[in-house]
Amino acid sequence: MLGRLCSKIACARDAVATLTYDYGDQMAAVGPLGRVGDPHAHDLCAIHVERLSVPRGWLVVRHETLRA
């Protein structure tokens, strides 16, 4: 297996982004797929990145890569 799979249960799609949480600041950050797997982060496929929801009052920070 070359890539990593989405962290969502029963999802077999390739991960394209990494999600991390900062509970103290009530923030979720979504960025490009990390170079290595991190046990404190969640790798997500494109569908689950789009469907991401967080608790009310939380901030979602999305790192968008530039497309040529």
Backbone as XML, in Angstrom:
<?xml version="1.0"?>
<chain id="A" units="angstrom">
  <residue number="1" name="MET">
    <atom name="N" x="0.841" y="-1.174" z="0.000"/>
    <atom name="CA" x="0.000" y="0.000" z="0.000"/>
    <atom name="C" x="0.888" y="1.239" z="0.000"/>
  </residue>
  <residue number="2" name="LEU">
    <atom name="N" x="0.671" y="2.100" z="-0.970"/>
    <atom name="CA" x="1.505" y="3.287" z="-1.092"/>
    <atom name="C" x="1.004" y="4.439" z="-0.239"/>
  </residue>
  <residue number="3" name="GLY">
    <atom name="N" x="-0.304" y="4.667" z="-0.215"/>
    <atom name="CA" x="-0.853" y="5.793" z="0.517"/>
    <atom name="C" x="-1.521" y="5.351" z="1.804"/>
  </residue>
  <residue number="4" name="ARG">
    <atom name="N" x="-2.095" y="6.331" z="2.486"/>
    <atom name="CA" x="-2.837" y="6.032" z="3.713"/>
    <atom name="C" x="-4.331" y="6.138" z="3.423"/>
  </residue>
  <residue number="5" name="LEU">
    <atom name="N" x="-5.093" y="5.390" z="4.176"/>
    <atom name="CA" x="-6.536" y="5.393" z="4.007"/>
    <atom name="C" x="-7.186" y="6.397" z="4.946"/>
  </residue>
  <residue number="6" name="CYS">
    <atom name="N" x="-8.389" y="6.771" z="4.606"/>
    <atom name="CA" x="-9.199" y="7.656" z="5.437"/>
    <atom name="C" x="-9.394" y="7.019" z="6.815"/>
  </residue>
  <residue number="7" name="SER">
    <atom name="N" x="-9.373" y="7.841" z="7.851"/>
    <atom name="CA" x="-9.522" y="7.358" z="9.230"/>
    <atom name="C" x="-10.955" y="7.017" z="9.605"/>
  </residue>
  <residue number="8" name="LYS">
    <atom name="N" x="-11.917" y="7.432" z="8.805"/>
    <atom name="CA" x="-13.320" y="7.165" z="9.134"/>
    <atom name="C" x="-13.602" y="5.668" z="9.025"/>
  </residue>
  <residue number="9" name="ILE">
    <atom name="N" x="-14.363" y="5.173" z="9.961"/>
    <atom name="CA" x="-14.693" y="3.754" z="9.997"/>
    <atom name="C" x="-15.428" y="3.358" z="8.720"/>
  </residue>
  <residue number="10" name="ALA">
    <atom name="N" x="-15.026" y="2.236" z="8.146"/>
    <atom name="CA" x="-15.621" y="1.648" z="6.947"/>
    <atom name="C" x="-15.351" y="2.443" z="5.671"/>
  </residue>
  <residue number="11" name="CYS">
    <atom name="N" x="-14.477" y="3.408" z="5.707"/>
    <atom name="CA" x="-14.113" y="4.154" z="4.502"/>
    <atom name="C" x="-12.802" y="3.586" z="3.966"/>
  </residue>
  <residue number="12" name="ALA">
    <atom name="N" x="-12.807" y="3.210" z="2.702"/>
    <atom name="CA" x="-11.619" y="2.609" z="2.096"/>
    <atom name="C" x="-10.971" y="3.534" z="1.070"/>
  </residue>
  <residue number="13" name="ARG">
    <atom name="N" x="-11.361" y="4.814" z="1.076"/>
    <atom name="CA" x="-10.782" y="5.763" z="0.123"/>
    <atom name="C" x="-9.425" y="6.258" z="0.615"/>
  </residue>
  <residue number="14" name="ASP">
    <atom name="N" x="-8.602" y="6.699" z="-0.327"/>
    <atom name="CA" x="-7.289" y="7.246" z="0.006"/>
    <atom name="C" x="-7.432" y="8.583" z="0.736"/>
  </residue>
  <residue number="15" name="ALA">
    <atom name="N" x="-6.616" y="8.779" z="1.745"/>
    <atom name="CA" x="-6.606" y="10.041" z="2.489"/>
    <atom name="C" x="-5.938" y="11.127" z="1.649"/>
  </residue>
  <residue number="16" name="VAL">
    <atom name="N" x="-6.483" y="12.348" z="1.733"/>
    <atom name="CA" x="-5.922" y="13.483" z="0.996"/>
    <atom name="C" x="-5.599" y="14.659" z="1.913"/>
  </residue>
  <residue number="17" name="ALA">
    <atom name="N" x="-6.050" y="14.585" z="3.165"/>
    <atom name="CA" x="-5.855" y="15.688" z="4.100"/>
    <atom name="C" x="-5.690" y="15.141" z="5.513"/>
  </residue>
  <residue number="18" name="THR">
    <atom name="N" x="-5.117" y="15.959" z="6.387"/>
    <atom name="CA" x="-4.943" y="15.591" z="7.793"/>
    <atom name="C" x="-5.687" y="16.599" z="8.661"/>
  </residue>
  <residue number="19" name="LEU">
    <atom name="N" x="-6.443" y="16.084" z="9.610"/>
    <atom name="CA" x="-7.237" y="16.884" z="10.531"/>
    <atom name="C" x="-6.627" y="16.805" z="11.920"/>
  </residue>
  <residue number="20" name="THR">
    <atom name="N" x="-6.460" y="17.950" z="12.557"/>
    <atom name="CA" x="-6.006" y="17.986" z="13.948"/>
    <atom name="C" x="-6.944" y="18.883" z="14.739"/>
  </residue>
  <residue number="21" name="TYR">
    <atom name="N" x="-7.021" y="18.631" z="16.024"/>
    <atom name="CA" x="-7.878" y="19.401" z="16.925"/>
    <atom name="C" x="-7.030" y="20.117" z="17.962"/>
  </residue>
  <residue number="22" name="ASP">
    <atom name="N" x="-7.472" y="21.303" z="18.350"/>
    <atom name="CA" x="-6.911" y="22.022" z="19.491"/>
    <atom name="C" x="-8.089" y="22.278" z="20.424"/>
  </residue>
  <residue number="23" name="TYR">
    <atom name="N" x="-8.249" y="21.391" z="21.383"/>
    <atom name="CA" x="-9.407" y="21.460" z="22.270"/>
    <atom name="C" x="-9.412" y="22.721" z="23.117"/>
  </residue>
  <residue number="24" name="GLY">
    <atom name="N" x="-8.249" y="23.175" z="23.545"/>
    <atom name="CA" x="-8.170" y="24.374" z="24.378"/>
    <atom name="C" x="-8.665" y="25.619" z="23.664"/>
  </residue>
  <residue number="25" name="ASP">
    <atom name="N" x="-8.362" y="25.722" z="22.374"/>
    <atom name="CA" x="-8.782" y="26.883" z="21.580"/>
    <atom name="C" x="-10.059" y="26.610" z="20.794"/>
  </residue>
  <residue number="26" name="GLN">
    <atom name="N" x="-10.650" y="25.439" z="20.970"/>
    <atom name="CA" x="-11.860" y="25.039" z="20.253"/>
    <atom name="C" x="-11.701" y="25.259" z="18.754"/>
  </residue>
  <residue number="27" name="MET">
    <atom name="N" x="-10.677" y="24.617" z="18.199"/>
    <atom name="CA" x="-10.343" y="24.800" z="16.797"/>
    <atom name="C" x="-9.987" y="23.458" z="16.160"/>
  </residue>
  <residue number="28" name="ALA">
    <atom name="N" x="-10.402" y="23.295" z="14.905"/>
    <atom name="CA" x="-10.021" y="22.142" z="14.099"/>
    <atom name="C" x="-9.248" y="22.668" z="12.895"/>
  </residue>
  <residue number="29" name="ALA">
    <atom name="N" x="-8.133" y="22.031" z="12.574"/>
    <atom name="CA" x="-7.311" y="22.466" z="11.440"/>
    <atom name="C" x="-7.235" y="21.333" z="10.420"/>
  </residue>
  <residue number="30" name="VAL">
    <atom name="N" x="-7.515" y="21.666" z="9.155"/>
    <atom name="CA" x="-7.448" y="20.707" z="8.062"/>
    <atom name="C" x="-6.382" y="21.194" z="7.100"/>
  </residue>
  <residue number="31" name="GLY">
    <atom name="N" x="-5.423" y="20.329" z="6.811"/>
    <atom name="CA" x="-4.345" y="20.709" z="5.901"/>
    <atom name="C" x="-3.980" y="19.560" z="4.992"/>
  </residue>
  <residue number="32" name="PRO">
    <atom name="N" x="-2.975" y="19.763" z="4.177"/>
    <atom name="CA" x="-2.520" y="18.689" z="3.290"/>
    <atom name="C" x="-2.151" y="17.445" z="4.094"/>
  </residue>
  <residue number="33" name="LEU">
    <atom name="N" x="-2.209" y="16.311" z="3.465"/>
    <atom name="CA" x="-1.869" y="15.059" z="4.118"/>
    <atom name="C" x="-0.456" y="15.132" z="4.682"/>
  </residue>
  <residue number="34" name="GLY">
    <atom name="N" x="-0.322" y="14.834" z="5.959"/>
    <atom name="CA" x="0.979" y="14.865" z="6.611"/>
    <atom name="C" x="1.932" y="13.853" z="6.001"/>
  </residue>
  <residue number="35" name="ARG">
    <atom name="N" x="3.205" y="14.101" z="6.118"/>
    <atom name="CA" x="4.210" y="13.199" z="5.541"/>
    <atom name="C" x="4.175" y="11.807" z="6.176"/>
  </residue>
  <residue number="36" name="VAL">
    <atom name="N" x="3.920" y="11.769" z="7.468"/>
    <atom name="CA" x="3.829" y="10.484" z="8.179"/>
    <atom name="C" x="2.550" y="10.479" z="9.009"/>
  </residue>
  <residue number="37" name="GLY">
    <atom name="N" x="2.070" y="9.276" z="9.310"/>
    <atom name="CA" x="0.890" y="9.160" z="10.147"/>
    <atom name="C" x="1.185" y="9.619" z="11.571"/>
  </residue>
  <residue number="38" name="ASP">
    <atom name="N" x="0.248" y="10.311" z="12.163"/>
    <atom name="CA" x="0.388" y="10.815" z="13.523"/>
    <atom name="C" x="-0.774" y="10.254" z="14.341"/>
  </residue>
  <residue number="39" name="PRO">
    <atom name="N" x="-0.504" y="9.601" z="15.460"/>
    <atom name="CA" x="-1.595" y="9.020" z="16.242"/>
    <atom name="C" x="-2.548" y="10.065" z="16.829"/>
  </residue>
  <residue number="40" name="HIS">
    <atom name="N" x="-2.155" y="11.333" z="16.824"/>
    <atom name="CA" x="-3.010" y="12.393" z="17.364"/>
    <atom name="C" x="-3.729" y="13.167" z="16.276"/>
  </residue>
  <residue number="41" name="ALA">
    <atom name="N" x="-3.629" y="12.708" z="15.035"/>
    <atom name="CA" x="-4.270" y="13.373" z="13.899"/>
    <atom name="C" x="-5.139" y="12.354" z="13.163"/>
  </residue>
  <residue number="42" name="HIS">
    <atom name="N" x="-6.005" y="12.855" z="12.315"/>
    <atom name="CA" x="-6.918" y="12.002" z="11.561"/>
    <atom name="C" x="-6.734" y="12.290" z="10.075"/>
  </residue>
  <residue number="43" name="ASP">
    <atom name="N" x="-6.424" y="11.263" z="9.308"/>
    <atom name="CA" x="-6.302" y="11.404" z="7.863"/>
    <atom name="C" x="-7.686" y="11.207" z="7.256"/>
  </residue>
  <residue number="44" name="LEU">
    <atom name="N" x="-8.062" y="12.100" z="6.340"/>
    <atom name="CA" x="-9.402" y="12.049" z="5.749"/>
    <atom name="C" x="-9.350" y="12.033" z="4.228"/>
  </residue>
  <residue number="45" name="CYS">
    <atom name="N" x="-10.336" y="11.377" z="3.617"/>
    <atom name="CA" x="-10.488" y="11.414" z="2.166"/>
    <atom name="C" x="-11.189" y="12.724" z="1.795"/>
  </residue>
  <residue number="46" name="ALA">
    <atom name="N" x="-11.263" y="13.018" z="0.511"/>
    <atom name="CA" x="-11.864" y="14.274" z="0.048"/>
    <atom name="C" x="-13.330" y="14.398" z="0.470"/>
  </residue>
  <residue number="47" name="ILE">
    <atom name="N" x="-14.070" y="13.307" z="0.422"/>
    <atom name="CA" x="-15.487" y="13.356" z="0.793"/>
    <atom name="C" x="-15.649" y="13.712" z="2.261"/>
  </residue>
  <residue number="48" name="HIS">
    <atom name="N" x="-14.861" y="13.094" z="3.133"/>
    <atom name="CA" x="-14.994" y="13.380" z="4.559"/>
    <atom name="C" x="-14.448" y="14.764" z="4.936"/>
  </residue>
  <residue number="49" name="VAL">
    <atom name="N" x="-13.506" y="15.284" z="4.169"/>
    <atom name="CA" x="-13.060" y="16.659" z="4.404"/>
    <atom name="C" x="-14.213" y="17.616" z="4.125"/>
  </residue>
  <residue number="50" name="GLU">
    <atom name="N" x="-14.939" y="17.386" z="3.040"/>
    <atom name="CA" x="-16.067" y="18.256" z="2.682"/>
    <atom name="C" x="-17.211" y="18.147" z="3.686"/>
  </residue>
  <residue number="51" name="ARG">
    <atom name="N" x="-17.408" y="16.986" z="4.273"/>
    <atom name="CA" x="-18.501" y="16.749" z="5.217"/>
    <atom name="C" x="-18.138" y="17.099" z="6.658"/>
  </residue>
  <residue number="52" name="LEU">
    <atom name="N" x="-16.931" y="17.559" z="6.883"/>
    <atom name="CA" x="-16.457" y="17.823" z="8.239"/>
    <atom name="C" x="-17.389" y="18.778" z="8.986"/>
  </residue>
  <residue number="53" name="SER">
    <atom name="N" x="-17.740" y="18.404" z="10.192"/>
    <atom name="CA" x="-18.501" y="19.297" z="11.064"/>
    <atom name="C" x="-17.832" y="19.290" z="12.440"/>
  </residue>
  <residue number="54" name="VAL">
    <atom name="N" x="-17.936" y="20.399" z="13.120"/>
    <atom name="CA" x="-17.328" y="20.546" z="14.447"/>
    <atom name="C" x="-18.391" y="21.055" z="15.407"/>
  </residue>
  <residue number="55" name="PRO">
    <atom name="N" x="-18.146" y="20.965" z="16.696"/>
    <atom name="CA" x="-19.128" y="21.470" z="17.660"/>
    <atom name="C" x="-19.410" y="22.960" z="17.464"/>
  </residue>
  <residue number="56" name="ARG">
    <atom name="N" x="-20.604" y="23.365" z="17.821"/>
    <atom name="CA" x="-21.006" y="24.767" z="17.724"/>
    <atom name="C" x="-20.030" y="25.644" z="18.507"/>
  </residue>
  <residue number="57" name="GLY">
    <atom name="N" x="-19.613" y="26.731" z="17.898"/>
    <atom name="CA" x="-18.678" y="27.646" z="18.539"/>
    <atom name="C" x="-17.223" y="27.374" z="18.193"/>
  </residue>
  <residue number="58" name="TRP">
    <atom name="N" x="-16.938" y="26.243" z="17.567"/>
    <atom name="CA" x="-15.569" y="25.919" z="17.176"/>
    <atom name="C" x="-15.228" y="26.595" z="15.849"/>
  </residue>
  <residue number="59" name="LEU">
    <atom name="N" x="-13.962" y="26.826" z="15.650"/>
    <atom name="CA" x="-13.444" y="27.416" z="14.422"/>
    <atom name="C" x="-12.786" y="26.317" z="13.596"/>
  </residue>
  <residue number="60" name="VAL">
    <atom name="N" x="-13.026" y="26.327" z="12.277"/>
    <atom name="CA" x="-12.355" y="25.399" z="11.369"/>
    <atom name="C" x="-11.384" y="26.202" z="10.523"/>
  </residue>
  <residue number="61" name="VAL">
    <atom name="N" x="-10.121" y="25.819" z="10.560"/>
    <atom name="CA" x="-9.084" y="26.466" z="9.751"/>
    <atom name="C" x="-8.718" y="25.483" z="8.651"/>
  </residue>
  <residue number="62" name="ARG">
    <atom name="N" x="-8.847" y="25.929" z="7.403"/>
    <atom name="CA" x="-8.545" y="25.066" z="6.254"/>
    <atom name="C" x="-7.341" y="25.641" z="5.510"/>
  </residue>
  <residue number="63" name="HIS">
    <atom name="N" x="-6.329" y="24.826" z="5.354"/>
    <atom name="CA" x="-5.153" y="25.222" z="4.588"/>
    <atom name="C" x="-5.396" y="24.785" z="3.155"/>
  </residue>
  <residue number="64" name="GLU">
    <atom name="N" x="-5.581" y="25.734" z="2.265"/>
    <atom name="CA" x="-5.847" y="25.429" z="0.856"/>
    <atom name="C" x="-4.541" y="25.549" z="0.090"/>
  </residue>
  <residue number="65" name="THR">
    <atom name="N" x="-4.235" y="24.530" z="-0.683"/>
    <atom name="CA" x="-3.026" y="24.581" z="-1.511"/>
    <atom name="C" x="-3.345" y="25.286" z="-2.817"/>
  </residue>
  <residue number="66" name="LEU">
    <atom name="N" x="-2.358" y="25.947" z="-3.381"/>
    <atom name="CA" x="-2.533" y="26.641" z="-4.643"/>
    <atom name="C" x="-2.540" y="25.646" z="-5.782"/>
  </residue>
  <residue number="67" name="ARG">
    <atom name="N" x="-3.415" y="25.850" z="-6.719"/>
    <atom name="CA" x="-3.496" y="24.962" z="-7.887"/>
    <atom name="C" x="-2.957" y="25.699" z="-9.090"/>
  </residue>
  <residue number="68" name="ALA">
    <atom name="N" x="-2.120" y="25.022" z="-9.863"/>
    <atom name="CA" x="-1.539" y="25.639" z="-11.065"/>
    <atom name="C" x="-2.446" y="25.475" z="-12.244"/>
  </residue>
</chain>
